[in-house]
Amino acid sequence: MTTEAVAITRELSGPPTGGSAAVLEHYQRSVMNTFGPPKRVFVRGEGPYVWDADGRKHLDLLSGLAVTALGHAHPTVLSAITGQIATLGHVSNFFATPAQVALAERLTAMVADPGEARVFFTNSGTEANEAAFKITRATGRTKIISTEGAFHGRSLGALAITHNPKYRDPFAPLPGEVEFVPYGDADALAAAVDAETAAVVLEPIQGENGVVVPPAGYLARARQICDQHGALLWMDEVQTGMGRTGSWLVHVDEGVRADVVTLAKGLGNGFPIGACLAVGRAAQLLGPGSHGSTFGGNPVAAIAGLAVIAVIERDGLLDRATELGEHLVGAVTALGHPMITGVRGRGLLRGVTLAAPVAAQVADAALDAGFIINAPRPDVLRLAPPLIITTEQLDGFVARLPELVDGATKATRG
């Protein structure tokens, strides 16, 4: 970013003097309290690092919830975005742009042969799942099978297929005829799906539930079950897709063909974009006027997605995510710490499981020590670092992990 651009950004954002405390005071007076008090005020990012308003440097091992897969301010993505917005920023979906079409072709090629798939662009994963929900309704059926522990978003449609009662109950009744079955249990899935089922929606790895990996063959069995009853198989790869797990898409890597696929997060490296892909007959279920989006697929978002794909290919980041993920598992396991019971996940989406429900306290201690992680479950730490992170940076965190866990455990026990 040029010196002039930095100056304009600072002038427009107008951060009050006084560092984080002053910004948080303004936050509390102006932003809805839907997230609780922010833990930090961040003002700058570069690569895998971010700096807060008080000048403290943090290693971002969460990537904004698996979003900034190429790190912060990646030069290729930044150049693509600024070049596009300086040329053409928005035209609405009454019109097409080359970037939109090019990204559509790249994404549909990931799930099907040319001409077999179509894409609807959105601004987020939740919106992608809303589009997918409407596709399932267009089958003429209304029953959807989801799974216990599932998370698909917070809008009403996406919330209807999300399992957590804490999120659901305050907004009931929710849309749809949704039934939840245990995740990873293919027999339970088979018992629930019938001739009235519109779709089965699955995360190939459950992220918000603590990075839960299903048994081998589970996704393939789900495909068979859906085929037996004429139901759609809907794969939510919002968190797992776009290289996060060492492949473009987990289900494709396992040889499974989905009818509907939803993407977001890492697709734009921080620029808001999502996508709902439909394959075969599902690609024809929504027609003119059946769905829409003002901003979805605008040329700036599309060029961001194209730049992300190009960098991942150019720099071999799919293989790197696999290698670094395996290294991380080995390093954490080698600690032999009695409070660390395992590491699960795939690629650079990992859950470190703990022997006691102290994950939130460990995450807070890590933040104070300059590491950003989170606790999706009371006994699980989630790591989703940028794909560009180095072995040395990961090892630096692992070396500090025992003291973070010990400190949190001791504080909890009083």
C-alpha positions in Angstrom: 0.0 0.0 0.0 1.4 3.4 -0.9 2.2 6.1 1.7 -0.7 8.2 0.4 -3.1 5.2 0.7 -2.0 4.6 4.3 -2.5 8.2 5.1 -6.0 8.3 3.6 -7.0 5.1 5.4 -5.9 6.6 8.7 -7.7 9.8 8.1 -11.0 8.1 7.1 -10.9 5.5 9.9 -9.9 8.2 12.4 -8.7 6.0 15.2 -8.9 8.0 18.4 -5.8 8.7 20.3 -5.2 6.5 23.3 -4.8 3.2 21.5 -7.1 0.2 22.0 -8.9 1.6 25.0 -10.2 4.7 23.1 -11.3 2.6 20.1 -13.2 0.1 22.4 -15.0 3.0 24.1 -16.3 4.1 20.8 -17.1 0.5 19.8 -19.3 0.0 22.8 -21.3 3.1 21.9 -21.8 2.4 18.2 -21.6 -1.3 17.4 -24.3 -3.9 18.2 -23.4 -6.2 21.1 -23.7 -9.4 19.1 -20.1 -10.6 19.5 -19.3 -9.4 23.1 -16.4 -7.2 23.9 -13.6 -7.4 21.3 -10.4 -8.9 22.7 -8.1 -6.7 20.7 -8.2 -3.8 18.3 -6.1 -4.6 15.2 -4.8 -1.9 12.9 -2.4 -3.6 10.5 -1.5 -7.0 9.1 1.3 -8.4 7.0 1.8 -12.0 6.1 0.9 -14.2 9.1 1.2 -11.2 11.6 -1.2 -8.5 12.8 -0.5 -5.6 15.1 -2.9 -4.1 17.6 -3.6 -0.4 18.3 -1.1 -0.6 21.2 1.7 -1.7 18.9 1.8 -5.4 20.0 2.6 -8.0 17.3 0.5 -11.3 17.1 1.1 -14.4 15.0 -2.3 -15.1 13.4 -2.9 -18.8 13.7 -6.6 -18.5 13.0 -6.6 -16.5 9.8 -9.8 -14.6 10.7 -11.6 -18.0 11.1 -9.9 -19.7 8.1 -10.3 -16.7 5.8 -6.9 -15.1 5.2 -5.4 -18.2 3.7 -2.6 -16.3 2.0 -1.9 -14.1 5.0 -2.6 -10.4 5.4 -2.0 -7.9 2.6 -0.8 -10.5 0.1 0.8 -8.5 -2.7 -0.7 -10.5 -5.6 -4.2 -10.3 -4.2 -3.8 -6.7 -3.2 -2.6 -5.8 -6.7 -5.5 -7.7 -8.3 -8.1 -6.0 -6.2 -6.7 -2.5 -6.6 -6.2 -2.9 -10.3 -9.8 -4.2 -10.8 -11.5 -1.5 -8.6 -9.6 1.1 -10.4 -11.0 -0.2 -13.7 -14.5 -1.4 -12.9 -15.9 -2.0 -9.4 -19.5 -2.8 -9.7 -22.2 -3.1 -12.4 -24.9 -5.3 -10.8 -26.0 -8.7 -12.0 -28.0 -7.3 -14.9 -24.6 -7.5 -16.6 -21.6 -9.8 -16.7 -17.9 -9.1 -16.3 -14.9 -11.1 -17.5 -13.6 -11.7 -14.0 -17.0 -13.1 -12.8 -17.1 -15.6 -15.8 -13.5 -16.6 -15.4 -13.9 -17.4 -11.7 -17.1 -19.3 -12.4 -15.2 -21.5 -14.8 -12.4 -22.1 -12.4 -14.8 -23.1 -9.6 -17.1 -25.3 -11.6 -14.1 -27.1 -13.0 -13.3 -28.2 -9.5 -16.5 -30.2 -9.1 -17.5 -31.3 -12.6 -16.7 -31.6 -16.3 -17.2 -28.4 -18.4 -20.9 -27.5 -18.8 -22.1 -29.8 -16.0 -22.1 -27.3 -13.1 -23.2 -23.7 -12.5 -22.4 -21.2 -9.8 -24.3 -18.5 -7.9 -22.0 -16.0 -6.3 -22.7 -14.5 -2.9 -20.9 -12.4 -0.3 -20.5 -15.0 2.5 -20.8 -18.7 3.4 -24.2 -18.1 5.1 -25.5 -16.6 1.9 -24.1 -19.5 -0.2 -26.0 -21.8 2.1 -29.2 -19.8 1.8 -28.9 -20.2 -2.0 -28.3 -24.0 -1.5 -31.4 -24.1 0.7 -33.5 -22.6 -2.0 -32.1 -25.2 -4.5 -33.3 -28.0 -2.2 -36.8 -26.4 -2.1 -36.9 -26.3 -5.9 -36.9 -30.1 -5.9 -40.4 -30.0 -4.7 -39.4 -31.7 -1.4 -38.9 -30.0 1.9 -37.2 -32.5 4.2 -33.5 -31.9 4.9 -31.2 -34.1 6.9 -28.4 -32.3 8.8 -26.1 -33.5 11.6 -25.5 -33.0 15.3 -22.8 -30.5 15.8 -23.3 -28.9 12.4 -22.7 -25.2 11.8 -23.9 -23.6 8.5 -24.5 -20.0 9.4 -26.7 -17.6 11.4 -29.4 -16.4 8.9 -32.7 -18.1 9.3 -32.3 -20.7 6.6 -28.7 -21.5 7.4 -29.6 -21.5 11.1 -32.4 -24.1 10.4 -29.7 -26.6 9.4 -27.3 -25.6 12.2 -27.5 -27.8 15.3 -26.6 -25.7 18.3 -29.7 -25.0 20.4 -28.1 -21.8 21.8 -28.1 -20.3 18.3 -31.5 -21.8 17.2 -33.9 -21.6 20.1 -34.2 -17.8 20.4 -35.3 -17.5 16.8 -37.7 -20.5 16.5 -39.7 -21.4 14.6 -37.1 -21.8 11.8 -37.7 -22.6 8.2 -37.8 -26.1 6.8 -38.4 -29.6 7.9 -35.0 -30.4 9.3 -33.9 -33.6 11.1 -30.5 -34.0 12.8 -28.6 -37.3 13.0 -25.2 -38.1 14.6 -22.3 -36.9 12.5 -20.2 -39.7 11.1 -22.9 -42.4 11.7 -23.8 -43.7 8.2 -26.4 -46.1 9.5 -28.2 -43.3 11.3 -28.1 -41.3 8.1 -29.5 -44.2 6.1 -32.3 -44.6 8.5 -33.3 -40.9 8.3 -33.2 -40.5 4.5 -36.4 -41.5 2.6 -38.3 -40.7 -0.5 -39.4 -37.3 1.0 -35.9 -36.1 1.6 -34.8 -33.1 -0.5 -31.2 -33.1 0.6 -28.5 -34.2 3.0 -26.2 -31.4 4.1 -22.8 -32.3 5.5 -19.5 -30.6 6.4 -16.7 -33.0 5.3 -15.0 -31.9 8.5 -17.0 -30.1 11.2 -15.1 -26.9 12.1 -17.2 -25.1 14.7 -17.8 -28.4 16.5 -14.1 -28.8 17.2 -12.6 -30.0 14.0 -14.3 -33.3 13.9 -13.3 -35.7 11.1 -15.8 -38.4 10.1 -14.9 -42.1 9.6 -13.3 -43.1 6.4 -15.9 -43.8 3.7 -18.6 -41.7 5.4 -19.0 -39.2 2.6 -19.1 -41.9 -0.1 -21.8 -43.7 1.9 -23.8 -40.5 2.1 -23.6 -40.3 -1.7 -25.0 -43.8 -2.1 -27.8 -43.1 0.4 -28.8 -40.0 -1.4 -28.8 -41.8 -4.8 -31.0 -44.5 -3.4 -33.7 -42.0 -2.5 -33.2 -39.3 -5.2 -32.0 -36.8 -2.6 -29.4 -34.1 -3.2 -26.0 -34.3 -1.5 -25.0 -30.9 -0.3 -21.4 -30.4 0.8 -20.7 -27.3 2.9 -17.0 -26.6 2.3 -17.1 -23.0 3.5 -14.4 -23.7 6.0 -12.7 -26.7 4.6 -12.4 -25.7 0.9 -10.0 -23.6 -1.1 -6.8 -25.3 0.1 -7.4 -25.1 3.8 -7.2 -28.9 4.2 -4.5 -29.6 1.5 -6.9 -29.9 -1.4 -9.3 -27.6 -3.2 -12.3 -29.6 -1.9 -12.3 -32.4 0.6 -15.2 -34.4 -0.9 -13.6 -34.2 -4.4 -10.3 -35.4 -3.0 -12.2 -38.4 -1.6 -13.7 -39.2 -5.0 -17.3 -38.1 -4.0 -19.5 -36.1 -6.3 -21.8 -33.7 -4.6 -24.9 -32.1 -6.2 -24.5 -28.8 -4.3 -21.3 -27.3 -2.9 -21.0 -24.1 -0.8 -17.7 -22.1 -0.5 -16.5 -18.8 1.0 -13.9 -17.9 3.7 -10.5 -18.6 2.0 -11.9 -17.9 -1.5 -11.3 -14.2 -1.2 -8.5 -13.9 1.4 -10.5 -11.4 3.3 -12.5 -9.8 0.5 -16.2 -10.9 1.0 -17.2 -13.6 -1.4 -19.1 -16.9 -1.4 -20.2 -19.3 -4.0 -23.0 -21.9 -4.3 -22.1 -24.6 -6.9 -24.7 -26.9 -8.4 -24.0 -29.9 -10.5 -26.1 -31.9 -13.0 -29.8 -31.6 -12.4 -29.3 -29.4 -9.4 -27.7 -26.8 -11.7 -31.1 -26.3 -13.5 -33.3 -25.9 -10.5 -33.1 -22.1 -10.1 -34.1 -20.0 -13.0 -34.5 -16.3 -13.8 -36.0 -14.4 -10.9 -35.7 -17.3 -8.4 -32.8 -15.9 -6.5 -30.6 -12.8 -6.6 -27.8 -10.7 -5.0 -26.8 -7.1 -5.5 -23.1 -7.5 -4.8 -22.6 -11.3 -5.3 -19.9 -11.9 -8.0 -19.0 -8.3 -8.5 -15.7 -7.9 -10.5 -13.6 -7.0 -7.4 -14.7 -10.0 -5.4 -14.2 -12.2 -8.5 -10.7 -11.0 -9.2 -9.8 -11.6 -5.6 -11.0 -15.2 -5.9 -9.0 -15.6 -9.1 -5.9 -14.2 -7.5 -6.2 -16.6 -4.5 -6.5 -19.6 -6.8 -3.5 -18.4 -8.9 -1.3 -17.9 -5.8 -2.2 -21.3 -4.3 -1.3 -23.0 -7.7 1.8 -21.0 -8.3 3.3 -21.5 -4.8 2.3 -25.1 -4.4 0.3 -24.3 -1.3 -2.0 -27.4 -1.4 1.0 -29.7 -0.9 2.4 -27.2 1.6 -0.8 -27.3 3.7 -0.6 -31.0 3.9 3.1 -31.0 4.8 2.8 -28.3 7.4 -0.3 -29.9 8.9 1.5 -33.2 9.4 4.5 -31.3 10.9 2.2 -29.6 13.3 0.6 -32.8 14.4 4.0 -34.4 15.0 5.4 -31.4 16.9 2.4 -31.2 19.2 2.3 -34.9 19.8 6.0 -35.0 20.5 5.4 -32.6 23.5 4.0 -35.6 25.4 2.0 -33.2 27.5 -0.5 -34.9 29.8 -3.2 -32.3 29.2 -2.9 -32.6 25.4 -4.8 -35.7 24.3 -4.5 -35.5 20.5 -4.6 -33.5 17.3 -7.3 -34.0 14.7 -8.2 -32.5 11.4 -6.5 -32.3 8.0 -4.0 -30.0 6.4 -4.0 -26.7 8.2 -7.4 -27.0 9.9 -6.5 -28.7 13.2 -8.1 -29.2 16.6 -5.9 -29.8 19.6 -7.9 -31.8 22.1 -7.4 -31.2 25.8 -8.0 -33.4 28.9 -10.1 -30.7 30.6 -12.4 -27.9 29.6 -9.8 -25.1 29.7 -9.6 -24.3 26.0 -11.1 -20.8 26.3 -8.5 -20.0 29.0 -5.7 -21.3 26.9 -6.8 -19.2 24.0 -6.9 -16.1 26.1 -3.4 -16.9 27.5 -2.2 -17.4 23.9 -3.5 -14.1 22.9 -1.7 -12.4 25.7 1.5 -14.2 24.6 1.0 -13.0 21.0 -0.7 -15.9 19.3 -4.3 -15.9 17.9 -6.2 -19.2 18.2 -9.7 -20.0 19.4 -11.7 -22.5 21.4 -14.7 -23.8 19.4 -15.4 -26.4 22.2 -14.5 -26.2 25.9 -11.8 -28.9 25.4 -10.6 -28.1 21.8 -8.2 -25.5 20.5 -8.7 -24.6 16.8 -5.7 -23.8 14.6 -6.2 -22.5 11.0 -3.0 -20.6 10.2 -2.3 -19.0 6.8 -1.1 -21.5 4.2 2.0 -19.3 3.8 3.1 -19.8 7.4 6.6 -21.3 8.0 7.7 -24.3 9.9 9.6 -22.0 12.3 6.6 -19.9 13.1 4.5 -23.0 13.9 7.3 -24.4 16.0 7.5 -21.1 17.9 3.9 -21.5 19.0 4.2 -25.2 19.8 7.2 -24.5 22.0 5.0 -22.1 24.1 2.0 -24.3 24.2 2.9 -26.3 27.3 3.2 -23.2 29.4 0.0 -21.8 28.0 -1.9 -25.0 28.9 -0.2 -25.3 32.3 -1.0 -21.7 33.2 -4.7 -22.0 32.2 -5.1 -25.3 34.0 -3.5 -23.9 37.2 -5.7 -20.7 37.0 -8.8 -22.8 36.5 -8.1 -25.0 39.5 -7.5 -21.9 41.6 
